[in-house]
C-alpha cells in the first residue's frame, strides 16, 4: 500500500505553496523557474523572481528567436547543392496600462526586430530573372535589417466590446492573420500580404495605422482599418522611419471574424475585403488599350486596387478531454485585381496534428498544399516584352520567362524540445518554381527553430 501520510510541516508548506499559486496564478508559479528549465516558457527562466514580479506590475518582456535553414536537395533553377540560413530576433515589451497607470482596458506594445541571412529560394530554386512567389525560408525578406515592427496603443470600451488600436503595425497582425509554424511562406502568416506585397505590409514592416474592432457577440466581431501605404517603409534604411514622406495613399481592409467552439473545439472563420486608394499601374496595357511592351508607351494607371480573402481554421478531434491535442484543418484563399496585380488568385489547404504520441504530447505534425496562379495579363506582358526585344530562347540572359502557376507542398514534424524551444525539420516540394515551366521541380530540406529567451 502506498504511504499517504505526511508531517504537519509538510502540510503547512503545501498550503503555503497552493496559496501562493492562487494569489499569483498558476501560470506565475510555472514561470518561477531557473534558466534552462524545460518547463519554463523562457530559456532564461524567471530572472530569480524578477520577471514574475514585473509581470504582476504590468511589465512583460520578450526576446524571441526564429532561425531557418534551407537546402536544395534536388531540382530548382541552379542544381549546385548548397544550404542557406536566415534568422530573426524579436525584442519586445508589453505594458498593461491598467496595472501601471490605472487606465482601464489599456495596453501598449513595442517591438524591434532584426533579420539577417540568406534564402535558398533566391539563387537556387527560382530563376533570378523573375524571382519566385513562395519562399522556402519565410523569415527572410523585407530587408535584412533592424526595424521598429510594433509601436501601438490599444484601448477597449463598453465592457471590451469596442477595441481600438492605433500606432505603427502591419495589416497581418489583425486582418487575414494566420499562424506561422510552417517554413514555406505559402503557409505562413497573412497571405494577402504575400501576393500584394507592394501595398500590404506584413511583419516585420510597420506603418502608421488605425484598427477598430467591435464584438457583435462573444464569438463574432467585425473590424476595419486604415493603413498608410508608403513604399519607402520597405527600404532597408527606413526601419525606424516615423515621418509620412513618400505616402501614396491608404489601404482600407474590412473583415468579419467568427470564433466558434464546435463540439467544444476551437475554430476561426475569416472573410475580408481590402481597398487601396493609391494609384496602381496596369500589368499589361497602355492608356490606348494596347500592349505597353509593344507600344513603348507608359502602362496605364488605375485609381485603386482591391481584393478579397477567406480563411478557415477548425480543430476537429481531441484526445479524450484534452483539447490541446488533436487534428486541426485549415484553408485560405485570396483573389486580386486582374488589371493591376501579378497574382490573380491563391488557394491553400492543410492540416496539423498536435500531440501525435502519448510520449510526445506537445509535438506536432503539419502538412499543406498551395497553388499560386499568375494573372494571364501579366504573363502576356512578359511574352510581349520578349517579342519586342526579339528574344525567344529561354537560355538567353535577356529572355523574360513568362510565369503561370506555382505549386507548393510542405511536411514538417515539430519536436517540442522544451517549453522554450521547438525544432521543426521539414521537406518542401515546389512544382514550377516561380511559375516558370522551364525550371525543374525542386525538393528542399529545411529546419525551423523557434525559441523564446
Buried (B, 14 or more C-beta within 10 A) or exposed (E): EEEEEEEEEEEEEEEEEEEEBEEBBEEBBBBBBEBEBEEBBBBBBBBEEEBBBBBBEBBBBBBBBBBBBBBBBEBBBBEEEEBBBBBBBBBBBBBBBBBBEEBEBBBBBBBBBBBBBBBBBBBBBBBEBBBBBBBBBBBBBBBBBBBBBBBBBBBBEEEEBBBBBBBBBBBBBBBBBBEBBBBBBBBBBBBBBBBBBBBBBBBBBBBBBBBBBBBEEEEBBEBBBBBBBBBBBBBEEBBEBEEEEBBBBBBBBBBBBBBEEEEEBEBBBBBBBBBBBBEBBBBBBBEEEBBBBEBEBEBBEBEBBBBBBBBBBBBEEBBEEEBEBBBBBBBBBBBBBBBBBBBBBBBBBBBBBBBBEEEEBBBBBBBBBBBBBBBEBBBBBBBBBBEBEEBEEBEEEEBBBBBBBBBBBBBBBBBBBBBBBBBBBBBBBBBBBBBBEEBBEBBBBBBBBBBBB
